[in-house]
Amino acid sequence: MKLTAENVRYRYRDDQTPALDGVDLEVESGEYFCISGPNGSGKTTLLRLAAGLLPMEGFTGELKWNGRGIEKWNRLELARHIAFVPGNLAPRFAFTVEDFILQGRFAHSSLYVRPSSSDRGIARAAMEKTGIAPIAMRAITELSAGQLQLVLIARALTQEPKVLILDEATAHLDLGFQAGIFDLLETLHAEGATLLLVSHDLNLAAEFCPQLAWIDKGRIVRHGSMTETLTTETVASIYGARNRLAVDKNPFSGKPKLFWR
């Protein structure tokens, strides 16, 4: 699915300053895009708006999936095409991991229909992919932050989405799980999924994400290939850290790498 944003603005209720202030971005179907930028620059707002998770009252501009305005999609339709993985979750109910992941099938059935054997098979496959099948019967309230993040990703995969949107989905994982998740995303990308993620871990993202968009003060200030856009000059202009940070090459992969001076 293709995402097109033209002059997108979004203002939260009672806020004087818009969270998004004229975003222009195009993500082709099947592309793999990382979005980065300072805290509070509008990254999460853009992702949540694209996933249909924000009220439309504060929205102006054009935001389209496959040429159809976001305001013309209902939530159920979007859930059948797009899965959103938040950066964190504070579970209040002690669902088992398996039951929580099965919630991803609601988009294809109903809240009031018992999961079918097919639904359970899809959920089981998602748990196997994310490596959490051994804890399927554990309560989600008993999980570590890293385990819970994997559960959220598995629930998203259970929706069988064409687009996977992830907001700092690897932030609480150890190095092994971070690499595992990015390996999984690379596989999903190779299978044709459109991937859109926010990450502050630019060194990790640079090894896997072909495209990078920088957002600052609610605007996309630069986007293109990772090599073209992850540069010392761009990092310095966005973060004001010219004398502290520099971008060079990873000596093993040749990909851009951020160094502290």
HUPE-V878652 format. One line per field, one symbol per residue. burial: # if it has 9 or more other C-alpha atoms within 8 Angstrom, else .. Layout:
burial: ???
This chain:
burial: ###########......########.############..###.########.....##.#####...##..#...###########.......####.###.####.......#...##.###.#####.##..#.####.#.###############.##########..#...##..##.###.##...#######..##.###.############..####..####.#####..##..######....####...
